[in-house]
Amino acid sequence: MGQKQHQLKWMALELTSRCNMSCVHCRSSADAGISAGRWGLVELDRLFADIVAFASPVVVLSGGEPLLRDDVFDVAKAGAKVGLRMAMATNGLLVNDDTCRRIKDSGIKIVSMSLDGATREVHDNFRGQQGAFDAFMRASECFNRHGIKFIVNSSFTKRNRSDIEATYRLAKSVGAVAWYMFLIVPTGRGQDIMDELISKDDYEEILLWHYKMEREETEVLVRPTCAPQYYRVWEQQSRIEGISMERRSLSFSAGGGKGCIAGQSIMFINSNGDVFPCSYFPLVAGNVFEQSIEDIWDKSELFEGLRDFSRYEGKCGVCSYVGVCGGCRARSYAMTGSCFAPEPHCSYIPKH
């Protein structure tokens, strides 16, 4: 396997678009009535074989809710059998002791769950599901009891912005190995809450808070997600303070010290086989039922464009931080109609 300039390190695979929640920000507008999709075990075996022929990414089994599939653990075993590092994203509603035993037996090494508020009221409102907060707490206890590592993902808009720090502290207290703060991209149902997006100025304030928190945090890995300008903030603040600090990472992390990695080291495949630069990017790069996944990764016009910073427009195109930030290409597309437009939620003005 030759060394590629852009290596696929992390891939989310939507096993089903069905879900037992109706979250206000859901990128796929998933719910219980949506069709399951095209993936059977035969097709997934073929996909996994095609992946390991050119890359060795972490594969996150996602949805919808992947535990709604009766064969989700057979899928995980099939991926692990060919050497893929398997992970799973769940909302926690269906997690119990039996689920945890099957997770461990299947070869899944780490699980992610969502927590969008530090209280029952805030989280259940965001998730559109009464009992979601209690399910999260039960699932975290279950994972701890069975020795399963788990990440907590938290998404924020104006409606739960005041809960950010308390949510981080709760995620840490329940035993998460990592806490990822998502500043949402308005795709899917997220388009219906466009007026709830956090403002540019508040965005910068939140990222500065995260920077200070991360400098002091030694127990839990923390990462802002869908907030690539954080890497510009990190470099600016480190220079001002005259410090150099090694940033920790999980073996199940794709980003390292880079902002937007959509189509550069990650991809998303939906339940119909369509390939996207990331989970929040609605533009299709190809379909694995019609093309080789390696060809899509290496040769798709969309991926090639995202990797070419000379195509980035406006202030992103002239910014000295484009290599470490890049702006959220999915947010640019969602809010302007062009994936090469300047990041709408960045307040930084490059110096010419």
C-alpha positions in Angstrom: 0.0 0.0 0.0 1.7 3.2 -1.2 1.8 6.4 1.0 -1.0 8.7 -0.1 -0.8 12.5 0.3 -4.3 12.4 1.9 -4.9 9.3 3.9 -8.3 8.1 5.0 -8.1 8.0 8.8 -11.7 8.1 10.0 -14.9 7.1 8.4 -18.5 7.3 9.6 -20.8 4.6 8.2 -24.5 5.1 8.4 -25.9 1.6 8.9 -29.5 2.9 9.0 -31.2 6.2 8.8 -33.9 5.1 11.2 -33.7 6.6 14.7 -35.7 6.5 17.9 -35.1 10.2 18.6 -36.0 13.5 16.8 -33.1 15.8 17.7 -33.6 19.5 16.7 -30.2 19.6 14.9 -30.1 16.2 13.2 -28.0 16.4 10.1 -30.1 13.7 8.3 -33.6 14.5 9.7 -33.7 10.9 11.0 -36.7 9.4 12.6 -38.4 6.1 13.2 -40.3 6.2 9.9 -37.3 6.5 7.5 -36.3 3.4 5.4 -33.3 1.5 6.7 -31.2 1.8 3.6 -29.3 -0.5 1.3 -26.7 -2.1 3.5 -26.8 -5.9 4.0 -24.0 -8.0 5.4 -22.8 -9.1 2.0 -22.5 -5.5 0.8 -20.7 -4.5 4.0 -18.2 -7.4 3.7 -17.4 -6.1 0.2 -17.1 -2.5 1.4 -14.7 -3.5 4.3 -12.5 -5.5 1.9 -12.4 -2.5 -0.5 -11.4 -0.2 2.4 -8.5 -2.2 3.7 -7.1 -2.6 0.2 -6.0 1.1 0.4 -6.5 2.5 3.9 -6.8 1.6 7.6 -9.3 4.0 9.1 -11.4 4.0 12.2 -14.9 3.0 11.1 -17.7 4.5 13.2 -20.9 2.6 12.9 -23.6 5.3 13.1 -27.2 6.1 12.1 -29.8 7.1 12.8 -29.4 4.7 15.7 -27.2 1.7 14.7 -28.6 -0.4 17.6 -31.9 -0.5 15.8 -30.2 -3.0 13.4 -30.4 -6.6 14.8 -27.1 -7.4 13.0 -25.1 -4.4 14.1 -22.7 -6.6 16.1 -22.2 -9.0 13.1 -21.3 -5.9 11.1 -18.7 -4.9 13.7 -17.2 -8.4 13.8 -16.9 -8.3 10.0 -15.0 -5.1 10.1 -12.8 -6.1 13.0 -12.0 -9.5 11.2 -10.3 -7.7 8.3 -8.3 -5.4 10.7 -10.5 -2.3 10.8 -10.7 -0.4 14.1 -14.4 -0.4 14.9 -16.3 2.2 16.9 -20.0 3.0 17.4 -22.1 6.1 17.9 -25.4 5.6 19.9 -27.9 7.9 21.6 -27.9 5.5 24.6 -31.6 4.7 24.7 -31.1 1.0 23.8 -27.9 0.4 25.9 -28.1 -2.2 28.7 -25.9 -4.9 30.2 -26.5 -7.3 27.3 -25.7 -4.6 24.8 -22.4 -3.9 26.5 -21.4 -7.6 26.5 -22.2 -7.8 22.8 -20.2 -4.6 22.2 -17.1 -6.0 23.8 -17.6 -9.4 22.0 -18.0 -7.7 18.6 -14.6 -6.0 18.6 -16.0 -2.4 19.0 -13.2 -0.6 20.9 -14.9 2.7 21.8 -18.4 4.2 21.7 -19.6 7.7 21.5 -22.8 9.2 23.0 -24.4 12.6 22.9 -25.1 14.9 25.8 -26.5 18.3 25.0 -27.1 19.7 28.4 -26.2 19.2 32.0 -29.9 18.7 33.1 -32.8 16.5 32.1 -34.8 19.6 31.0 -32.1 20.9 28.6 -30.9 17.6 27.1 -34.4 16.2 26.6 -35.6 19.4 24.9 -32.6 19.3 22.5 -33.1 15.6 21.8 -36.8 15.9 21.3 -37.2 12.8 23.5 -38.4 12.6 27.1 -36.2 10.3 29.0 -33.1 10.9 26.8 -31.1 12.4 29.7 -31.9 9.4 32.0 -30.9 7.0 29.2 -27.6 8.8 28.8 -26.9 8.4 32.5 -27.9 4.7 32.5 -25.8 4.0 29.5 -22.7 5.7 30.9 -23.0 3.7 34.1 -23.4 0.5 32.0 -20.3 1.4 29.9 -18.2 2.0 33.1 -19.5 -1.3 34.6 -18.3 -3.2 31.6 -15.0 -1.3 31.0 -16.1 0.2 27.7 -14.4 3.4 26.8 -16.8 6.1 25.6 -16.7 9.6 24.2 -19.3 12.3 24.9 -20.3 14.6 22.0 -22.2 17.8 22.9 -23.8 20.1 20.3 -24.7 23.7 21.1 -26.9 26.4 19.8 -28.3 29.5 21.5 -30.8 27.4 23.3 -28.2 25.5 25.4 -25.2 27.7 25.1 -25.3 28.6 28.8 -24.9 24.9 29.6 -21.5 24.4 27.9 -19.2 24.4 30.9 -21.7 22.4 33.0 -22.1 19.8 30.2 -18.3 19.4 30.0 -18.1 18.9 33.7 -20.9 16.3 33.7 -19.3 14.4 30.8 -16.1 14.3 32.8 -17.8 13.2 36.0 -19.5 10.2 34.4 -16.3 8.8 33.1 -16.0 9.8 29.5 -12.4 9.5 28.0 -13.1 12.5 25.8 -15.5 15.4 25.4 -16.1 16.8 22.0 -17.8 20.2 21.8 -19.8 20.6 18.5 -20.9 24.0 17.3 -23.5 22.8 14.9 -23.6 22.9 11.1 -27.1 23.8 10.0 -27.9 20.8 7.8 -30.9 18.5 7.8 -33.2 19.5 10.7 -30.5 22.0 11.7 -31.7 24.2 8.8 -34.9 24.8 10.8 -33.1 26.4 13.7 -30.9 28.7 11.7 -31.9 31.6 14.0 -30.5 29.6 16.9 -26.9 29.5 15.6 -24.3 31.0 17.9 -23.1 34.4 16.8 -19.6 35.1 15.5 -18.6 37.0 18.7 -20.0 34.4 21.0 -18.3 31.7 18.9 -14.9 33.4 19.5 -15.7 33.7 23.2 -16.6 30.0 23.5 -13.4 29.0 21.7 -11.3 31.2 24.0 -13.0 29.5 27.0 -12.2 26.1 25.5 -8.6 27.1 25.0 -8.2 28.1 28.7 -10.0 25.0 29.8 -7.9 22.7 27.6 -4.7 24.1 28.9 -5.7 23.0 32.4 -7.5 19.7 31.6 -5.2 16.7 32.2 -7.7 13.8 32.6 -10.1 14.0 29.7 -9.3 14.6 26.0 -11.2 17.7 24.8 -11.8 18.8 21.3 -14.0 21.5 19.7 -15.6 19.9 16.6 -17.0 21.7 13.5 -15.0 24.7 14.8 -11.8 24.7 12.7 -11.0 28.3 13.7 -10.1 26.9 17.1 -6.7 25.9 15.6 -6.2 29.6 14.7 -7.2 30.6 18.2 -4.8 28.0 19.6 -1.8 29.3 17.6 -2.7 33.0 18.4 -3.1 32.5 22.1 0.0 30.2 22.5 2.1 32.8 20.7 0.7 35.7 22.9 1.4 33.7 26.1 4.8 32.4 24.9 3.9 28.8 25.6 4.3 25.5 23.7 2.0 22.8 24.7 1.6 19.3 23.2 -2.0 18.5 22.4 -3.1 15.0 23.3 -5.1 12.8 21.0 -6.9 9.5 21.0 -5.9 6.6 18.8 -9.5 7.0 17.5 -8.9 10.6 16.4 -8.5 11.8 12.9 -7.8 15.5 13.2 -4.7 16.0 15.4 -3.9 19.7 15.1 -5.9 20.5 12.0 -9.3 22.2 11.6 -11.6 21.2 8.8 -10.6 17.7 7.7 -13.7 17.0 5.5 -12.6 15.0 2.5 -9.0 15.3 3.6 -8.7 12.6 6.3 -12.3 11.7 6.9 -15.4 10.8 5.0 -19.0 9.8 5.6 -21.0 7.1 3.8 -24.8 7.1 4.2 -27.3 4.2 4.3 -27.7 4.3 0.5 -23.9 4.2 -0.2 -23.5 7.9 -1.1 -20.1 9.3 0.0 -19.7 12.7 1.5 -16.7 14.7 2.8 -18.2 14.6 6.3 -21.4 13.9 8.1 -22.7 17.5 7.7 -21.7 18.0 4.1 -24.7 17.5 1.7 -22.7 17.4 -1.5 -22.1 13.8 -2.8 -18.6 12.8 -4.0 -19.8 9.4 -5.4 -21.6 6.2 -4.5 -19.8 3.0 -3.4 -22.4 0.8 -5.2 -21.4 2.4 -8.5 -17.7 3.3 -8.0 -14.6 2.0 -6.2 -14.3 3.7 -2.8 -10.6 4.2 -3.4 -11.4 6.0 -6.7 -13.9 8.2 -4.9 -11.4 9.1 -2.2 -8.5 9.7 -4.6 -10.2 11.2 -7.7 -13.6 12.7 -6.9 -13.9 16.3 -8.1 -15.3 17.4 -4.7 -12.6 15.9 -2.6 -9.9 17.3 -4.9 -11.4 20.7 -4.6 -11.5 20.7 -0.8 -7.8 19.7 -0.7 -6.9 22.7 -3.0 -6.7 25.8 -0.7 -6.2 28.0 -3.8 -9.9 27.5 -4.5 -11.0 28.9 -1.1 -12.6 32.3 -1.5 -12.6 35.6 0.3 -10.8 36.0 3.5 -10.3 32.2 3.9 -8.4 32.2 0.6 -5.8 34.8 1.8 -5.7 33.8 5.5 -2.3 32.7 6.8 -4.1 30.2 9.0 -5.8 28.3 6.1 -3.5 25.3 6.6 -4.4 24.8 10.2 -8.0 26.0 10.0 -9.5 25.9 6.6 -12.9 27.1 7.8 -15.9 24.7 8.1 -16.6 23.9 4.4 -20.0 22.3 5.3 -21.1 25.4 7.2 -19.9 27.6 4.3 -22.1 25.6 1.9 -25.1 25.5 4.2 -25.1 29.2 4.8 -23.9 30.6 1.4 -24.4 27.9 -1.2 -20.7 27.6 -1.9 -18.4 25.1 -0.1 -15.4 27.4 -0.9 -16.9 30.6 0.5 -15.4 32.1 3.7 -16.3 30.5 7.0 -19.4 32.4 8.1 -18.8 32.1 11.8 -15.2 33.3 11.9 -14.6 36.9 13.1 -10.9 37.0 12.3 -9.8 39.4 9.6 -6.5 38.3 7.9 -3.7 40.8 7.8 -2.6 41.5 4.2 
